Each structure stands twice: as structure tokens, then as C-alpha cells.
Amino acid sequence: EAGVVQSPRYKIIEKKQPVAFWCNPISGHNTLYWYLQNLGQGPELLIRYENEEAVDDSQLPKDRFSAERLKGVDSTLKIQPAELGDSAVYLCASSLGSGEYNEQFFGPGTRLTVL
Amino acid sequence: LAKTTQPISMDSYEGQEVNITCSHNNIATNDYITWYQQFPSQGPRFIIQGYKTKVTNEVASLFIPADRKSSTLSLPRVSLSDTAVYYCLVVMTGFQKLVFGTGTRLLVSP
């Protein structure tokens, strides 16, 4: 069974440019998460989807970040415009359900460097 | 959300048992304790989850005392490939938000 797929794996952009990350969760997983991970820190939740609905986006900086999961399957996270402080790894995860017993499966992440 | 505290780093040798203790003093009655492992350039991977006493699976054991204010992840006979960062999380019942701390960096040497 394929795991969570993310692309690209690496992205280098100049500040003020837009960037987008794509995630395809494990087949059948209704819940999808986007996390941000800074160097030496644990992941921090940005947004959580139940099917196509964003049920927790309280930590998403909405002035520059946006996300969508239009058909309840794959998802895109966008930053526009990017700032130097956005350099980090962006992780996508999925789980079969939304209960606390459901383990989250993480993708390899996209490493973003903003110059 | 219950805050967790774990050692920043630990060193071990191949074949030894490693115990990583996590403190979570303000854990709530229905919270679960969950551990994830993360290798460089990879996302975290679920290891084990428990509520009380002891849980064991094919890779680790989780010991939780009666007061549940701490927990210990036990890795039997570690190998070089167990070198990773280990995160202790407290997950609220019905609330799927995971709060990761800085984790424990385990280095296993030959």
C-alpha cells in the first residue's frame, strides 16, 4: 500500500514569490493534516480536514497561507507571498478516522527554502 | 492540552535497552499517551499508544504508572537504526490535535 505522497520534496524560492505543496493521502483516509516543522522542533499543526471540510484551521496564518481539499482526497497548501521565516519542512499526514485512536501516517515532507 | 517534558537527548549502544521517560503532570482523565519516531528527512511514524499500565507491541513497550503523570517508552536491544528523534504526545479524547514537543534525540553507537 502506498503511503502519503508529497511533492515537491524540495523547493527553493525567493521571498515574495508564491509556492504550492501537494499531498495525496493514503487511499480511504478521510482526515488530512498539514504540519509545519522548523529545524530542531516538533511538527506544528496548520490545518486539519475531515473529507473536504477544514475543521481546524486556527493555526493557519490566513493572511498568506491557504489550503484546499476540493474533492476530499488530495490537498494543496499555498503560501503567497513567501517570507524568509517560512523556510521549514511542510508535512502532510492522513488518518483513517478522526478519533483519537487513529494513528497518523506522515509523508516525507517538502523542504522549503526562502531566499 | 497537557504539556510534556522529555530529555533533549540520550546516548546508548547497540544491544542495550533504552528507556525514555516523559513527564505529563497535567494529563486529563481521558487523555491518551502516544509516541512517535522520526528519522532525518522523514515524517514522524507512530510507535505506540496507551492509557494505563503497560502496552507492548512488536517494537516497543509503554509503561504508565497509576497516577499517569509520566510514561516510559522502552526500546529493547536497540540497533543503529533506532537512532532517531522520539516524541511523547498527550492526545485528548475526541480531539485529534497532536502537539509535538522538541522530542528526545536518541543516538545509538556501535
Interface residues (C-beta under 8 A of the other chain):
Chain A: V4 T31 G40 Q41 G42 P43 E44 L45 R48 D56 L91 C92 A93 S95 S98 G99 E100 Y101 N102 E103 Q104 F105 F106 G107 P108 G109
Chain B: Y32 T34 S41 Q42 G43 P44 R45 F46 Q49 Y87 V91 M92 T93 G94 F95 Q96 K97 L98 V99 F100 G101 T102 G103
